C-alpha cells in the first residue's frame, strides 16, 4: 500500500501565488528593472488578473525583498545605486575567487557533481527559452561553484547576496540578449564547469574575469543613481576592462 505522502493531493497554486510567480519572472527576466514602477493596472491587465490578488502578490514579493513601497510612486522594483552595485559585484568576485582558491582542484567528487547538476538545470532552462529561469539557475550554478570550497560560512556569505545578485544578473542578461542567446549564456557557464573539472584554478580565475557578467556596467552610469567616488573610479576601470578584454 502506498505511503500516505504518496497519496496526498497537493493544493493547486492560488491566483496570488501565480501572480507572484509571474511578476517575479518579469523582474528576473529584466522586463522590470531596479527602480521601475510596478503599475498595477498595466500588470493586472497583462496577467489577466484582478487587482486584489495582484496586490497580495506584490506583498509576497515585498517580503522577499524584490519590491518596495514608495510613498510617492507606489510599488517599485527594489532600487540599486551605483555604489550598491559596486559593493555587490566586488564582494561577489572576491568570494568566488576565495572559493576557487580553496576548492579547485576539488577533492570531493560530490561537489563537482553538484556543479554538473546545477549546469544541467541551467542548460534545460536555456533550451526552454526561459530567461528568468536562466537567471535563477545561473545563480544556483555559481553557488555550486562556491560550494567546491566545502566552506559553509563562505557559501552562506555568498547566498546572503542572493537578492542583489539576482537583480544584477537579470540586468546583465537583458543587456547581453542583444548579442547572446540563452544557449550562449549556458555555454559560458559550461566553460567554467570544464575548467573546474580540469582542476585548474588559474584558468577558472581567468574565465571568471572574462565571464561577461559585468556587461551591464557599460551603461551603469546612466542607469544607476548614487555614484560615490569609489564606485565611479571602479566603474571607469571596469569599462576599460570590458572594452579591452585582452
C-alpha positions in Angstrom: 0.0 0.0 0.0 1.4 3.4 -0.9 2.7 5.6 1.9 0.3 8.4 3.0 2.6 11.0 1.4 2.3 9.3 -2.0 -1.5 9.6 -1.9 -1.6 13.2 -0.8 -3.2 15.6 -3.2 -1.3 18.9 -3.4 -3.5 22.0 -3.5 -3.1 23.9 -6.8 -1.4 27.3 -6.6 -3.6 30.2 -5.8 -4.1 33.2 -8.1 -2.0 35.2 -5.7 0.9 32.6 -6.0 0.6 32.5 -9.8 0.7 36.3 -10.0 3.7 36.5 -7.6 5.5 33.9 -9.8 4.7 35.9 -13.0 5.9 39.2 -11.6 9.0 37.6 -10.1 9.8 36.2 -13.6 9.3 39.7 -15.1 11.9 41.0 -12.6 14.4 38.2 -13.1 14.0 38.3 -16.9 14.9 42.0 -16.8 11.5 43.2 -18.0 11.1 45.2 -14.8 14.4 46.7 -13.7 15.5 48.1 -10.4 13.7 51.4 -9.7 10.9 50.7 -12.2 7.4 51.3 -11.0 5.0 48.4 -11.0 1.9 49.9 -12.5 -0.9 47.8 -11.1 -3.4 48.5 -14.0 -0.9 47.5 -16.6 0.5 44.4 -14.8 -3.0 43.2 -13.9 -4.2 43.5 -17.5 -1.0 41.8 -18.8 -1.5 38.9 -16.4 -5.3 38.7 -16.8 -5.9 39.0 -13.1 -7.8 41.5 -10.9 -6.1 44.0 -8.6 -6.8 42.3 -5.3 -4.7 39.1 -6.0 -2.0 41.2 -7.7 -1.7 43.4 -4.6 -1.4 40.3 -2.4 1.3 39.0 -4.8 3.2 42.3 -4.5 3.1 41.9 -0.7 4.7 38.5 -1.1 7.5 40.0 -3.3 7.9 42.8 -0.9 8.6 40.2 1.9 11.2 38.6 -0.5 12.8 42.0 -1.0 12.2 42.2 -4.7 9.9 45.2 -4.5 9.5 48.1 -2.1 6.7 50.6 -1.5 7.5 54.3 -2.1 5.3 57.0 -0.6 5.0 58.9 -3.9 5.5 56.2 -6.6 3.7 53.2 -5.1 5.4 49.8 -5.6 8.8 49.8 -7.3 11.3 47.1 -8.0 14.0 47.4 -5.3 16.3 50.2 -6.4 20.0 49.9 -6.6 22.5 52.8 -6.5 25.8 52.6 -8.4 27.6 52.3 -5.0 25.3 49.3 -4.2 26.3 47.7 -7.4 30.0 48.4 -6.7 29.7 46.7 -3.4 27.7 43.7 -4.7 29.9 43.0 -7.7 33.3 43.4 -5.9 32.2 41.3 -3.0 30.8 38.6 -5.3 34.1 38.4 -7.2 36.2 38.3 -4.1 34.0 35.5 -2.6 34.2 33.5 -5.9 38.0 34.0 -6.0 38.4 32.7 -2.5 36.1 29.7 -3.2 38.2 28.8 -6.2 41.5 29.1 -4.3 40.1 26.8 -1.6 38.1 24.4 -3.8 40.0 23.9 -7.1 41.2 21.2 -7.7 38.3 19.7 -5.9 38.9 16.8 -3.5 35.2 15.8 -3.1 33.6 14.3 -6.2 30.1 15.0 -4.9 30.8 18.7 -5.0 31.7 18.6 -8.7 28.6 16.5 -9.3 26.6 19.3 -7.7 28.1 21.7 -10.2 27.2 19.3 -13.1 23.6 19.1 -11.9 23.3 22.8 -11.5 24.7 23.3 -15.0 22.3 20.7 -16.4 19.3 22.6 -14.9 20.7 25.9 -16.4 21.1 24.3 -19.8 17.5 22.9 -19.6 16.2 26.4 -18.8 18.1 27.9 -21.8 16.7 25.2 -24.1 13.2 26.1 -22.9 13.8 29.8 -23.7 13.0 30.8 -20.1 15.2 33.9 -19.4 14.0 34.2 -15.7 14.9 30.6 -15.0 18.3 31.0 -16.7 18.9 33.9 -14.2 17.8 31.8 -11.2 19.7 28.7 -12.3 22.8 30.7 -13.2 22.9 31.9 -9.6 22.4 28.3 -8.4 25.4 27.2 -10.6 27.6 29.9 -9.1 26.5 28.9 -5.6 27.6 25.3 -6.5 31.0 26.6 -7.7 31.4 28.4 -4.4 30.4 25.2 -2.7 33.5 23.5 -4.1 35.4 25.0 -1.2 33.5 23.0 1.3 33.3 26.2 3.4 29.9 26.6 4.9 30.4 30.2 6.1 31.7 31.2 2.7 28.7 29.8 0.9 26.3 31.4 3.4 28.0 34.8 2.8 27.5 34.3 -1.0 23.9 33.3 -0.5 23.3 36.4 1.5 23.8 38.3 -1.7 21.1 36.3 -3.5 18.5 39.1 -4.0 21.1 41.7 -5.2 22.8 39.2 -7.4 19.6 38.1 -9.0 18.8 41.7 -9.9 22.3 42.3 -11.3 22.2 39.1 -13.3 18.8 39.9 -14.7 20.1 43.3 -15.9 23.2 41.6 -17.4 21.1 39.1 -19.2 18.9 41.9 -20.7 22.0 43.8 -21.9 23.6 40.6 -23.4 20.4 39.4 -25.0 21.1 41.8 -27.9 24.1 39.7 -29.0 23.9 36.5 -26.9 21.2 33.8 -26.9 20.2 31.9 -23.8 22.2 28.9 -25.2 25.2 31.2 -25.4 24.7 32.1 -21.8 24.7 28.4 -20.9 27.9 27.8 -22.9 29.7 30.4 -20.9 28.9 28.5 -17.7 29.8 25.2 -19.4 33.3 26.6 -19.9 33.6 27.3 -16.1 32.4 23.7 -15.4 35.0 22.2 -17.8 37.8 24.2 -16.1 36.6 23.2 -12.7 36.6 19.5 -13.8 40.2 20.0 -15.2 41.3 21.2 -11.7 43.0 24.4 -13.0 42.4 27.3 -10.5 44.3 29.8 -12.6 42.2 29.0 -15.6 39.0 29.3 -13.6 40.1 32.7 -12.3 40.8 33.8 -15.8 37.4 32.6 -17.0 35.6 34.4 -14.2 37.5 37.6 -15.0 36.2 37.4 -18.6 32.9 35.8 -17.9 30.8 38.7 -19.2 28.8 39.1 -16.0 29.7 42.8 -15.9 28.4 43.8 -19.4 25.5 45.7 -17.9 28.1 48.1 -16.2 29.0 49.6 -19.6 25.8 51.7 -19.2 25.7 51.8 -15.4 26.5 55.5 -15.0 23.3 56.3 -17.0 21.2 53.5 -15.3 22.0 53.9 -11.6 21.9 57.0 -9.4 24.1 57.5 -6.3 27.6 57.2 -7.6 30.3 57.6 -4.9 34.0 58.4 -5.6 34.9 54.8 -5.0 32.2 53.4 -7.3 32.8 55.9 -10.1 36.6 55.1 -10.1 35.8 51.4 -10.1 33.2 51.8 -12.9 35.8 53.5 -15.1 38.2 50.6 -14.5 35.5 48.1 -15.3 34.6 49.8 -18.6 38.3 49.7 -19.7 38.5 46.0 -18.9 35.2 45.2 -20.7 36.0 47.2 -23.8 39.6 45.9 -23.9 39.3 42.4 -22.6 42.8 41.2 -23.7 
